[in-house]
Amino acid sequence: MPAVTIRNLPEETHRALKVRAARHNRSTEAEMRAILEAAVRPAGRLRLGTALAGMSRKIGLTNADVEALEQARDTSPAEPLYLE
């Protein structure tokens, strides 16, 4: 797993992180991981698989429909594109 070093972090910020970590019953390092995770992967983010499954349920798509699409799909290799 990658490691990150944060240089020149003000003492006030480090102290505030320690206090916040204590409030959440975590180590300072665990608190920083939680903060970074929340910043880059918010809970309300769109999850493509979940969205597609929801759309499929909404329109009434069944496994039988998906199997029919699979059988009807052309599985021959694509022809290369030639540009002149």
Contacts in CASP RR format, 6 or more apart in sequence:
PFRMAT RR
TARGET T0000
AUTHOR 0000-0000-0000
METHOD contacts of the structure
MODEL  1
MPAVTIRNLPEETHRALKVRAARHNRSTEAEMRAILEAAVRPAGRLRLGT
ALAGMSRKIGLTNADVEALEQARDTSPAEPLYLE
6 32 0 8 1.000
14 28 0 8 1.000
17 28 0 8 1.000
17 31 0 8 1.000
17 32 0 8 1.000
18 28 0 8 1.000
20 31 0 8 1.000
21 27 0 8 1.000
21 28 0 8 1.000
21 30 0 8 1.000
21 31 0 8 1.000
24 31 0 8 1.000
24 34 0 8 1.000
26 34 0 8 1.000
END
